[in-house]
């Protein structure tokens, strides 16, 4: 009896977790009843939570959307939101739209993934990227020197921080590529990390499609 009660309790807790996760997914997809219950979007279609490093929320939401679309597809289920039922393909399609925005399909025509595309942030708020390489200058650069001599420079960073996802644009899709604009140009590992999983899944889907096309000939 105790074991049964324990399983029932754990099952109830898991249902609560799922309910909260699905509520958030519905809010990202703009499928909750009230506007206030949905995540705001920029005019260009980017999910927008707050002005300080907004991309951390975009990348994590995109990861969750991608994973959950797979779960629903594999279990032959749909996401039930207050304003309607959503199939896994629609969920994945929205996740792809966020990836497309990040990689340059946006009003600024800028990739917010540093090093990708022809236009990306070149004054990233990052000490290692904004200070000259030791190969170029073997002199000692202390903390104060780094700030005084390098932080305020208008020139692009001497080192490209390839793969870093910066904080991104504001609620109107505007972005200022300035080193001291740390709300938008700071790069964080937890911004990029969720995208690794998303990119891996999208690559797998593309490879599967190519195999199917070859097999159909």
N, C-alpha and C positions, 0 to 999 in steps of 0.2 A: 504493500500500500504506500509506504514511504517513497519507494522508487517511482511509482506511478504519479504520485503527487509532485515529485521533483521534475519529472518529464513534462507534466502539464504546466508547471510554473515556467520552466525553460521555454516551452513552446509559446507561452503567452508573451514572454519577454522578446523572443525572436519576432513575433508578429508585430510588436510595438516598434522594434527597430525597422522592420520592413515598411510599416506604415509611415514612419517619419521619413525614410529614404524616398518612398514613392511620392510623398507630399512635396519634397524638395525637387524631385525630378519634374513633377507636374508644374511647379513654380518656374523652373528653368524653361519649360516648354510653353509657358504662358497659358496653361490649361486649368488654372484654379479660378474660382468664381469671381473673386474681387481682384481688382488691379493691384491692391496693396498686398495681396497674397502671392503675387508673381514677382520674379526677379526682373528688375529694370533692364532695359536694353538701350544701347546707344542708337542713334539714327542709322548707323551702319550695320546694326544687328548684333553687336557684341554684348554678352552678358555683363552687367555692371552692378557691382556691390558697393564699392567705395572708391574714393579717389586715390588712396594710398596703396600702391602695388595691387591693382585690381586683377592683374593676370593670374595671380595665385588662385583666385576663385574660379576664373575661367578655365584654367588647365585642370583643376581638380574636378569641377563639374563635368567637363568634357570626358574625363577618364571614367567617371561614374556613369554617365550616359552611355558610353561605349560598352562598358562591362555589362550594364543592365540590359542593353539591347541584345547582347549575346545570350544572357540568362533567359530572357523572355523567348527568344527564338528557339533555343534548345529545349525549352520546356513547353513550347507551343502555347504561350500565353501572350496577353496584351496588357499594357499599362492602363489602368482605369483611373481617370482623373475626373474631377467634378464636372467639367464641361464636355467630357467625351472619352472614348477609348482610343488609345494610340498604339499602332503596331510597331514592332521592333525596327522596321526599316525607316519609319519616320523619325524615331529616336536617334538612330545612327546618322541619318541625313542631317539632323540639327547639329549633332556632334561634329560632323564634317564641316559644317558651315562655320563653326568656331575655329577649327583648325585652318580653314581657308582664310579667315579674317587675320589670324595670327601671322600667317605666311605671306600676307600682302594684298589679299582681296578686301580692301578697306578704303575709306575716303582719302586717307593719306598716301595710299599706294606704297605702304612701307611694311616690310617684314619686321615683326617684333622679336623674331628669333635671330639673334646676332650672327652674322656670317652667312645667312641664307638670303638668296636673291640679290638683286642689283642695288637695292636701297634698304638699309637697316640702320639702327642707332650706331653712331660712331663716337659718341661721348658718353659711354656707359659709366654709371656711378659705381666704379669698382677699382680698388687701389692697384691691384696687380695689372689691370689693363691700362690704367691711366698714367702709370709711371714707366719711364723708359726701361727697357730690358737691361739686365746686368751685362749682357754681351755688348751693349752699346755704351754703357757707362758703369765702370767697375768701382766708382766711388761710393762711399757710404751715403745712403739716403734714409734718414731717420723719419719718425712719424711727423714731426713738425716740418721738416724739409719737404716731405711728400705733399703736405697740405699747402705750404707756402709757394713751392716751386712748380707744382704740377696741377693741383686741384682747380685752380682758376684759369688755366689755359683755355683759349678758344679753339685751339687746334684739335683735330681728331685724336683719339687715344692712340698711343704708339703701338699697342697690342690689341688685336681683334679677339674678343672673348667669344670664340665660336661656340654656338650651341646654347648660349645664355638667353633666357626669356626675360625681358625687362618688364617693368611694371605696367607699361602700356598707356593708351590714351585716356582722356577724361570722358565724361559723360556725353560730350558732343563730338567725340572722335578726334579731338585735337591732341597733338603731341608735340612737346618741345624737347628737342634733342640737345639738352644741356646737362653737363656733369653735375651741377648743383641742383638740378631738378630731380632730386632723389625719389620723389613720389612716383615719377614716371620712368626714370632711367636706371634705377637700381636693379641689379640682377641677383636673383636668389635661387639656390638649388631646388627649393620646394616649388618654384614656378615651373622649372624644366622637367623635374622628375616624373610627374604624371603624364606628360606628353610622350615620354619614352614608350610607355605602354600603349598609348593611343596610336603612335606612329607604327609600332610593331604590328598591331592588329590591322591597321589600314593596309600595310604592306602585305600582310598575309592574305587579306581579302583580294587585293589586286593580283597576287600570284595565283590564287585559286581561280580567279576569273580568266586569267590567261591560259591556265591548264584546261578549263572548260571550253574555251574558244578553240584551242588546238584540237581537243578531242571531238569537237563538233564537225570538223572538216573531214 
